[in-house]
Amino acid sequence: PGIIILREGTDTSQGTPQLVSNINACQAVADAVRTTLGPRGMDKLVATGPKTVISNDGATIMKLLEIAHPAAKTLVDISMSQDLAVGDGTTSVVLLAAEILTKLKPLVEEGMSPTRMIKTIREAGRLAVEKVASLAVKADQETMLLKCASTALNSKLISSHQDLFAPMVVSAVTKLHATGNLDEIQDWVAIKQIPGGDVRQSFLVEGVAFKKTFSYAGFEQMTKKFTNPKILLL
């Protein structure tokens, strides 16, 4: 048999003790972001060298945590996936996964097969989705979208400007949905950051926007606006 050389201090445990250790590591990560959940969630101060970040956004905090445990890193991965796919609920998915593992911990210690537990979890997830679908009620689409956008902005730095950005987001998404491009929203929506000014000066451009700075001699006399131009694409 081959000889495997491990670094000093490497943990080589396996079996049930290792499964319990993995669950404990995931619980520790979830406890770090648990108090940031909800409208009364508290901010966390994360210092990484000279850089200090204050946030209650789950994805931001998970990204800054220096997690070395392989199992605990999966919570960071699901948080990032949630952020990319939905843009909200990053803390909720971490806490939900940790709570499921907490409930399974006694079963692991009793020796139940992990395969059987996974099968049961998937069945429970299917039943939960069906139950939520049965409880769904119809509502005015625009009003509901505005509420959803405002809720998603609660944990962001611009939460105090929901009245400006929530309608802006809904308008952009609605227009993409009308043209059938909603699935490629990451490719069709871009955010241009211009230094200076106030956040309340942000606005939605219904078209293509180019970041152009006039800094050369005589730029005052150059035409700044074209109406109904003919554009050649090479």
C-alpha positions as CSV (number, residue, x, y, z in Angstrom):
1,P,0.0,0.0,0.0
2,G,1.0,3.6,-0.6
3,I,2.4,5.8,2.1
4,I,0.4,9.0,2.8
5,I,2.4,11.8,4.5
6,L,0.2,14.3,6.3
7,R,1.1,17.7,7.6
8,E,1.8,18.0,11.4
9,G,-1.4,18.6,13.3
10,T,-3.7,17.2,10.6
11,D,-6.9,15.6,11.9
12,T,-7.4,12.0,10.5
13,S,-10.6,11.1,12.3
14,Q,-13.3,9.4,10.4
15,G,-16.7,7.8,10.9
16,T,-19.3,9.1,13.3
17,P,-16.9,11.3,15.3
18,Q,-15.9,13.1,12.2
19,L,-19.6,13.6,11.2
20,V,-20.3,15.1,14.6
21,S,-17.2,17.3,14.3
22,N,-18.4,18.6,10.9
23,I,-21.8,19.5,12.4
24,N,-20.2,21.3,15.3
25,A,-18.1,23.4,12.9
26,C,-21.2,24.3,10.8
27,Q,-23.0,25.3,14.0
28,A,-20.2,27.6,15.0
29,V,-20.3,29.4,11.6
30,A,-24.1,29.8,11.9
31,D,-23.8,31.3,15.4
32,A,-21.5,34.0,13.9
33,V,-24.3,35.3,11.6
34,R,-27.4,34.3,13.6
35,T,-27.9,37.7,15.3
36,T,-27.8,39.6,11.9
37,L,-31.1,38.0,10.8
38,G,-34.3,40.0,10.6
39,P,-35.3,43.7,10.8
40,R,-33.7,44.0,14.2
41,G,-30.5,42.2,13.2
42,M,-27.3,43.6,14.6
43,D,-24.3,44.7,12.6
44,K,-21.0,42.8,12.7
45,L,-17.6,44.4,12.8
46,V,-15.1,42.2,10.9
47,A,-11.4,43.3,10.9
48,T,-9.1,41.7,8.4
49,G,-5.7,43.2,8.8
50,P,-5.9,47.0,8.1
51,K,-9.4,46.7,6.6
52,T,-12.5,46.9,8.7
53,V,-16.0,46.1,7.5
54,I,-19.3,46.8,9.4
55,S,-22.3,45.0,7.9
56,N,-25.3,42.8,8.7
57,D,-25.4,41.2,5.2
58,G,-24.9,37.5,5.5
59,A,-23.0,37.0,2.2
60,T,-20.6,39.9,3.0
61,I,-19.8,38.5,6.5
62,M,-19.4,34.9,5.3
63,K,-17.0,36.1,2.6
64,L,-14.8,37.9,5.2
65,L,-14.7,35.0,7.6
66,E,-11.4,33.0,7.3
67,I,-12.9,29.5,7.6
68,A,-10.5,26.6,7.3
69,H,-12.8,23.7,8.2
70,P,-13.8,21.9,4.9
71,A,-17.3,21.2,6.1
72,A,-17.9,24.7,7.4
73,K,-16.8,26.1,4.0
74,T,-19.8,24.5,2.4
75,L,-22.0,27.1,4.3
76,V,-19.9,29.8,2.7
77,D,-20.5,28.2,-0.7
78,I,-24.3,28.0,-0.3
79,S,-24.4,31.6,0.9
80,M,-22.5,32.8,-2.2
81,S,-24.7,30.7,-4.5
82,Q,-27.8,32.2,-2.9
83,D,-26.4,35.7,-3.3
84,L,-25.7,35.1,-7.0
85,A,-29.0,33.3,-7.8
86,V,-31.4,35.5,-5.8
87,G,-29.5,38.3,-4.2
88,D,-31.2,37.9,-0.8
89,G,-31.7,35.3,1.9
90,T,-27.9,34.6,2.3
91,T,-28.2,34.5,6.1
92,S,-31.4,32.4,6.1
93,V,-29.9,29.6,4.0
94,V,-26.9,29.3,6.4
95,L,-29.1,29.2,9.5
96,L,-31.6,26.8,7.8
97,A,-28.8,24.4,6.9
98,A,-27.3,24.6,10.3
99,E,-30.6,23.9,12.0
100,I,-31.2,20.9,9.9
101,L,-27.7,19.6,10.8
102,T,-28.5,20.3,14.5
103,K,-31.7,18.2,14.3
104,L,-29.7,15.4,12.6
105,K,-26.9,15.3,15.1
106,P,-28.6,13.0,17.6
107,L,-29.5,10.6,14.7
108,V,-25.9,10.5,13.6
109,E,-24.8,9.7,17.1
110,E,-27.3,6.9,17.2
111,G,-25.8,5.4,14.0
112,M,-28.5,6.1,11.5
113,S,-27.4,5.9,7.9
114,P,-26.6,9.3,6.3
115,T,-28.1,8.1,3.0
116,R,-31.5,7.5,4.7
117,M,-31.3,10.9,6.4
118,I,-30.6,12.7,3.1
119,K,-33.5,10.9,1.4
120,T,-35.8,12.0,4.2
121,I,-34.6,15.6,4.0
122,R,-35.3,15.7,0.3
123,E,-38.8,14.4,0.8
124,A,-39.4,16.9,3.6
125,G,-38.2,19.7,1.3
126,R,-40.6,18.6,-1.4
127,L,-43.5,18.6,1.0
128,A,-42.5,22.0,2.4
129,V,-42.5,23.5,-1.2
130,E,-45.9,22.1,-1.9
131,K,-47.2,23.5,1.4
132,V,-45.9,27.0,0.7
133,A,-47.4,26.8,-2.8
134,S,-50.8,26.0,-1.4
135,L,-50.6,29.0,1.0
136,A,-49.7,31.4,-1.8
137,V,-52.2,34.2,-2.4
138,K,-52.6,36.5,-5.5
139,A,-51.6,40.1,-5.0
140,D,-51.0,43.1,-7.1
141,Q,-47.7,42.3,-8.9
142,E,-46.2,45.8,-8.8
143,T,-47.0,46.3,-5.1
144,M,-45.7,42.9,-4.2
145,L,-42.5,43.4,-6.2
146,L,-41.9,46.7,-4.4
147,K,-42.3,45.1,-1.1
148,C,-39.9,42.3,-2.0
149,A,-37.3,44.8,-3.3
150,S,-37.6,46.9,-0.2
151,T,-37.1,43.8,2.0
152,A,-34.0,42.8,0.1
153,L,-32.6,46.3,0.6
154,N,-33.0,46.1,4.4
155,S,-29.5,44.6,4.9
156,K,-27.7,46.8,2.4
157,L,-26.0,50.1,2.9
158,I,-28.7,51.9,0.9
159,S,-31.5,50.7,3.1
160,S,-32.4,54.3,4.1
161,H,-33.0,55.1,0.4
162,Q,-35.5,52.3,-0.4
163,D,-38.0,54.8,-1.7
164,L,-35.6,55.6,-4.6
165,F,-33.9,52.2,-5.3
166,A,-36.9,49.8,-4.9
167,P,-39.0,51.4,-7.7
168,M,-35.8,51.6,-9.8
169,V,-35.1,47.9,-9.4
170,V,-38.7,46.9,-10.1
171,S,-38.8,49.0,-13.2
172,A,-35.6,47.4,-14.6
173,V,-36.7,43.9,-13.8
174,T,-40.2,44.5,-15.2
175,K,-38.8,45.8,-18.5
176,L,-36.5,42.7,-18.8
177,H,-39.4,40.4,-18.1
178,A,-41.4,42.1,-20.9
179,T,-38.6,41.5,-23.4
180,G,-38.0,37.9,-22.3
181,N,-34.5,38.6,-21.0
182,L,-35.1,38.0,-17.3
183,D,-33.0,34.8,-17.2
184,E,-29.9,36.8,-18.3
185,I,-30.4,39.6,-15.8
186,Q,-26.7,39.6,-14.8
187,D,-25.8,40.4,-18.4
188,W,-28.5,43.0,-19.1
189,V,-28.3,45.1,-16.0
190,A,-25.1,47.0,-15.0
191,I,-24.3,49.4,-12.3
192,K,-22.1,52.4,-13.1
193,Q,-20.4,54.0,-10.2
194,I,-19.5,57.7,-10.6
195,P,-17.4,59.3,-7.9
196,G,-18.8,62.5,-6.3
197,G,-22.4,63.6,-6.0
198,D,-25.1,62.2,-3.7
199,V,-26.6,58.7,-3.7
200,R,-30.0,60.4,-4.3
201,Q,-28.8,61.4,-7.7
202,S,-28.8,57.8,-8.9
203,F,-31.2,57.1,-11.8
204,L,-32.2,54.3,-14.2
205,V,-31.0,54.5,-17.8
206,E,-33.4,52.6,-20.1
207,G,-30.8,51.7,-22.7
208,V,-27.1,51.6,-23.0
209,A,-24.9,53.9,-20.9
210,F,-21.2,54.6,-21.4
211,K,-19.0,56.1,-18.7
212,K,-17.4,59.1,-20.5
213,T,-15.3,61.8,-18.9
214,F,-14.7,65.1,-20.7
215,S,-11.3,66.2,-19.5
216,Y,-9.5,67.4,-22.7
217,A,-9.0,71.0,-23.9
218,G,-12.1,72.5,-25.6
219,F,-14.5,69.9,-24.3
220,E,-17.0,72.7,-23.4
221,Q,-17.7,73.2,-27.1
222,M,-18.2,69.5,-27.9
223,T,-21.7,68.2,-28.5
224,K,-23.0,66.5,-25.4
225,K,-26.3,65.2,-26.8
226,F,-27.5,63.5,-30.0
227,T,-31.2,63.0,-30.9
228,N,-32.1,60.0,-33.0
229,P,-28.6,59.2,-34.1
230,K,-27.6,56.6,-36.6
231,I,-25.2,54.1,-35.0
232,L,-22.9,51.8,-37.0
233,L,-21.8,48.6,-35.3
234,L,-18.7,46.9,-36.7
